[in-house]
Amino acid sequence: MLQANILATGEAPYIARHNFLFQALASRCNQVQILQRENEWYDAKIPRLLLKYVYALRVFSKSKADTLYEKNKREFIAKSRRFEQAIKQLEYKPDLVFHLLNTFSPLWDQQDIPYVLLLDYTMRLSEKSEIPWGYFLNRTQREEWLECEQQLFEKAKHLFVQSHVVRRSLIEDYQIPSDRITVVGGAGDFLEPYQGKKTFGSQQILFNGSDFQRKGGDLVLAAFEQVRQVLPDAKLVLVGRKLLKQRAGVENPGDISREQLKQLFLASDIVAAPAPCDPFPRFIMEAMNYGVPCIVSDRDGMPEIVDHQHNGIVLDQLTPDALAAAMIDLLSHPARLESMSQAARHKIRTQLNWDAVADTIVQVLSAGTNEGNSDESSDLESKRASSLY
């Protein structure tokens, strides 16, 4: 038990996404309370749409405009200062702030309360991946944002990261000492791993198309056309986004409920997730929780979730031919799918769950930072004895 009162902070969507982590931490600490950032005027629907429209006209890209309207130094610092005041107005003083991601800092001018971070990516990784997250209007805005991010990282007492990819970025791109970083992994939208049955033979492929281009939507559609030529009964279910036109063999329900998603996992033979960029996708871990083998790309943290040829497939070539061959091979071998399914569920039970993440976090917070956290392992064999708070 960690003798500390923790305040969990961040943007509202990130808070909701990590609800099960906070539940796991709460059972290991004195107290975990939550404070999410209050909406600014531009967070309202109409101002947000208008601002994005203005930026879209300027950069000729809707996806880039989506990331620009509040990604600047002025707003980073303003949000951080307003949030710092919100913390100081609480009726109690937390022992530690546990902050999610890097869109603002929980404390800016005063550092009388220590904070730690949980990160899934960095801005410099976004730049290297050449995705809209890493786009800025000009060099000055880029440098100013990176200065804010650097200060956020440097002032944190410890940085918990979901993948070794992020750990290396913090060390190489931001010069953060390795002993202040611990890899903790992640989990999906579940607290207890699924214990029910999983069957195969449907030849159904599931794809999360919520961020269609970044998650490899065009690649999946092109590969599926090849799959249908070999396996005419195969079916692709695309969730999270509505396509403009219908395609043979493709079901496209768009946005669905959690219960509907569960039933799709249980009815699908494989999940296709060949994203050119996806930091540490929860969708994959949720699929593995239900015993669905996943085909992923060798980018970002995905190879740390899926073990190639053991509980899924990791593609080093993001081409329709390579993806189609992998899908056809798995769909044609139900026994292999069953073996991978069992291995996927085992990894969820033993590693990729919120209890395991919370255990690692509490160990570090209790005993100090990890000095021996290598790129190959996130174990806690070597620690400093000093407390983090």
N, C-alpha and C positions, 0 to 999 in steps of 0.2 A: 504493500500500500504506500503510495506517494503522499506524504504529508504536505499537501499544497492545495491552495484554492486557485484553480486555473480559469482564465477567461478566454474562451475561444472566439476569434474575431475574423471578419472577412466580408466579402460581398455576399448578398443574400443567396444567389444561386450556388455559390461554393459551400456556404454553410449547409444548405439543404442537401447537397451532394455528399457531405461528410457526416451526416446525422448519426450513422451507425458507428463511426469512429468515436464520436463524442460519447455515445452510450458506452462503448467499450472502455474509454478512458475514465468515465465517471465511476465505474466499478473498481477502479484502481487508484483513485485519488480521493482526497477529502471532498472536493466539489469541482464540478465543471459547469460554468455558466456561459451563456452565449450572448454576444453582442454583435449584431450585423450592422453594416453601414446603412445609414438612412439615405433614401433616394435624394438626389439633387434635382434641380428644376429640369435639367435636360434628360433625366431618367424617365420622365413622363412620356407616354406613347407619342403624342403629336410632336413635341419638340425634338424627340429622338429621331423620328422619321424625317423631319425637316432638316435637321443637321446632317443626317446621313445622305439626304438628297443633294444638299449643297456640296458635300465632299465628293459624292459620286460624279457630279457634273465637273468637278475640278480634276479628278484623277481618272475618270472614265472607267471606273471599276466599282461595282457594288460591294464586293467582298473587301476591297481595300478601304472603302468608305466606312464600312461597319467597324473597323478597328481604329479609325482616326479621330472621331469626334471628341474623345476625351483622353487621348493618348498624348499628353504633353506635360511638360514640367510644371506649369502653373496649376493644372488640375491635380496632378499627383500630390504636390505639396499642400494644396488647399484641402483636398480630401483627407490627407494625413493629419493636418492640424485640426480639422473639425472632428475627426474621429478621436484624436488625443483628448480633446475637451470632453467628448462624450464619455470616455473612460474615467476622467477625473471627476465627472459629475455623478458617478456611481456611489451608492451608499457605503460601499466597502472598497478596500484597495486589494486587488488580486495579487497573489504571490508571483504569478507568471502569466504572460499573454501568449496564447498559442494562435499564431496568425496564419491564415490560408493564402497562399500564392503571393503574387508580386505586383498587384495593380495599385496598391498604396501601402503606406507604412502605418502600423497601429500607433506608433509614437514617433514624433518628429523633433520637436524642440527640446523636450525633457526626456531623460532616460532613467527616471527613478523607479521604473518597473521593468524588469527584464522581459524580453520577448524572444520566442523561437519561431521558426518558419517551417511550413510544410509546402514543398515546391514540386511541381510536375514538369516544369520547363523554365527556360530563361529566354530573355529577348535575343541574346546572341545566338542561341540555338534556332530561334525563329528565323533570324536572318540567314543562317546557313541553310536552312530548309527551304528558303525562298518562298515562304507562304505569306499571306496578307498580314498576319500578326506582326511580322517584322518590317512592315512598310512604314516609312515616315515621309512627310511632305518635303523635308529638306534635311541637310546634314546637321544643322543647328538643333532642330527638334530631336533628332536621333541622339546626338551627344548629350543633350540635356536629360533625356529620358534615361539613358544609360548611367548618368551620374546619380540620378535618383535611385535607380535599381542598385547601383554599387553601394550607396549609403545604407539602403535597406538591408543588404546582405552583410555588410561589415559590422553594423551595430547589433545584429542578431546574436544572441548568446549561443545558439546552435541552429543548424539548418538540417532538417529532415527532408530527404528527397526520395522520390519514388523509384528512380532508376540510377544505375551507374553512369548513364549518359549525362544526366543532369549533374551528378557529382563531378564528373570530369570537366564539364563546362564551368562550374563554380571555381574549380582549381585553376584551370588553364585560361579561362576568359576573364575571371574576376579576381584571381589571386587570393581566394579564400583558403586558409590553412586546412589541410585535409582532416586534421583532428577535430574540426568544428562541424564536420559533415557526416551524417549517418544515413545509409540507404535503408529504407523501411518497407519498400514495396507498396502495395495497395490492395484494394478489394472492390467488389461490385456493390450493387444495391441490395445487400442482404446482410443479416447479422449472423444467422445460423446457416451453415452449408445445407444444401438440398439433400435429403435422405431417400427420396423416392426412386421409382424406376425410370429407366431411359431405354427406349427401343430404337432400332434402326431399320432402314429399308424403304423409307419414304422417297428417297432421292430429292429431298427438298433442301435448298440452299437458302440461308438467311443472310441478308446484308443490311447494315445500318447506314442509310443514306442521308442522315441528318445534315452533314456537311459534305455534300455530294462529291465535289472535286477533290477536296483534301483527303477524303477517305477512299478514293479510288473508284468512284462510281462508274466512270466511262470504261475503265479497265474491266470491272466486273461484268458490265453489260456485253462488252465485246467477247469476253471469255465465255460467257454463258451461251452465246450463239454457237460457239464451237461445241460446248457440252451437249446441246440439244441435237447436234448432228450425230453424235455417238449414242447418247441416252435420250431418246425422244420423250420419255416420260418425266424427265427431270423438270423441276420447278424452282424458280427463284422468287423469293418473297423479299421485297424491298420496303423497309419501314423508315419512318422519319422524314420522308419527303415525297410529295406527289410529282410523278413525271408528267411531262407535257403531252406525251402520247403513249398509248398502250403498246406493249410488245408481247410477242408470242411466248407463252410459258411464264410470264412475269406477273405476279400478283403484287399490287402496290397499294396497301391500305393506308399509307401515310402515317400520321401520328396515331399511336395506339396506347392503351392503358397498360399498367404494369402486369395485370393478370393476363391480358392478351399476349404480351411479350413472353411471359412464362410459357404459355401454351405453344407459342411458335418455337421457342427453344426446345421444348419437349417433342415437337413434331418434326424438327429439322435434323438432317443427318450431319450437316456441316455449317459453319459460319465462314463466310468469305470476308476478310478484312485486310486487303492488300494496300493499306494506306501509304502514300508517299510520305506522310507526316501524321503521327498520332502519338503524343507523349507517353501515356500509360493508360490505354483505353479500358474503361470499366466494362464496356460491352463485351469484350473478349473474356474478361474474368467472370462475368455473369453467365456467358455461354458455357464456360468450363464448369461453373458451379452446377449446371444442369447436365453436365456430361457431354456437351457438344464439342467435338474437335474443331479447331479453328485453323484457317489458312491465313497467315499474316505475312507482312513484309519484314525485311531485316532492318527496319528503321527504328530509331528512337528506342523506347523501352519494350517494344513488342517481343524481341527475342529473349527478353528476361522473363516474360510471361509464358510464352509457348516454347517448349523444348522440341526442337526439330526431330521429326520421325518418332517421337515418344508420346506426346500428348497432342500433337498437331503438326503442321507443316510451316516452315519459315522459308519464304521465297527470297532468293538473292537476285532474281531477275523479275522486274515488274513489267511483264509483257502478257498480252492475252494468251499467247501459246503456253507460257509457263503456268499461268493460273489455271487455264482450262485443263492442262495435263494433270495438275494436282487434284483438281476437283473430280475429274473422270476417274482417276486412280482410286481415290477414297470412296466415291459412290459405288464403285464396282466391287469393293471388298468390305462387306458388312462386318466380318470378323475383325478386320483391322480397325474399323471404326469403333467397335466395342472395346478393343484393347486400349485405344487412345482415349476413349471415354473414361475408362476406369482410372487411367493415369492422370487425366485432367482433373477429375474429382478428387483424387488423392492430393494433388498439388494445392487445390483450393483448401482442403481440410487442414493441411499441414503448414502451408506458407501464405497463400494469398487470401487472407481473411482478416477482418478488423481486430480480432483478438490478438493475432500474431503481431500486427502493426502496433497496437496499443502496448503490448508487452515490451517491444523493442524501445518505443518512445519512453515508457516509464523507467526502464532500465537505465537509459542514458540520462534522463532527468534526475534520477536518484543518485547515480554513481559518478556522473561527470561525462565528459566527452570521450569519444572512442579514438584512441591513438592508432589503432591497427586496422582500420577499415579499408581494405584493399579494393581495387577495382573488380576483383573476382568474388568478394564476399562481404556481407554486411554484418558479420558476427561481432560480438561484443567482448572478445577475450581480453582486450587490453583497454583499460580505462584510467582516467585520472581520478583521484579520490575527491577532488574538490567539487562542491555543489555548483549547479548552474544558476541558482537563484538565492 
